[in-house]
Amino acid sequence: MKIGKYQLYSIESGSFALDGGAMFGVVPKTLWSKEYKADDLNRIKVVTRNLLLVSDSKKILIDTGNGINWSPKYKEIYAIDQSGNSIESSLKSLGYCSDDITDIWLTHLHFDHTGGSTKYEGDKLVPAFPNANYYVQEDNLRWAREQSIKDKASYLPENYEPLYKAGVLEQNLSEDRFWDDEIEIIRVNGHTYGQQIFKISDGNDTILFGGDMFPTISHIPLPYIMAYDLQPLITLEEKKSLLKTICDENWKIFLEHDPSCVAATVRQTEKGYLVSEKFNVL
């Protein structure tokens, strides 16, 4: 998919498993299990899907997946599997490598969005993309460091503190809105404080990298909000506001965690916002 000066590529970086009840909040299992089969631990399979934007001067990666810095215990808890694909293998299939990446935009610092940002060199953690600057909202870095009891397990300092120490983690201020003519930063606070999602548009075609506002295709309808969200009622209002524009202007939503669907368009009906068309490739 080409938008303005950028060629867009979907980057698969592995799969993992999360509790189905936590993924769908107040929506009962009798409904969500029609689309997502739970294992004997009530976990559903999701993926980490990242977005690569390539121009003549930039190679921008949005989020970095789970990464490989996992103990056997936690790898088993989350059923982390990168045997089929990883960021490195997906980049290689396109003719790129980690050294080529110039910029990394992190929606937020949860482990499944920034775990691939660091790697071990010997016994030291260093940036996994040595020539890139990393960007995160300053509110989210502050929140990650405060580590509330509710979401402490999602923020792992080894994924972002080495970036800060290396001087490559830049914090976007709240008034920053546009990266360039095609990329607009949208700040949302329902899932976690200072999540940034991205509108990529050239006036003709638009795609929204929905992060954890729209993690799967099933999270497009308004009531489907994760129990992981710190402020679910804020998420609801943010979804209402964005979905109206998404429908009116026929945006595609890029789905970071959906196991089978890469993107979707949305229509408004008497029953609310529903999926209009699914896309398995960009």
Buried (B, 14 or more C-beta within 10 A) or exposed (E): BEBBBBBBBBBBBBBBBBBBBBBBBEBEEEEBBEBBEBEEEBBBBBBBBBBBBBBEEBBBBBBBBBBBBBEEEBBEBBBBBBEEBBBBBBBEEBEBEBEBBBBBBBBBBBBBBBBBBBBEEEEEBBBBBEEBBBBBBBBBBEBBEEBEEEBEEBBBEBBBBBBBEBEBBEBBEEEBEEBEEBBBBBBBBBBBBBBBBBBBBEEEBBBBBBBBBBBBBBBBBBEBBBEBBBBBEBBBEBBEEBBEEBBEEEBBBBBBBBBEBBBBBBEBEEEEBEBBEBBEEB
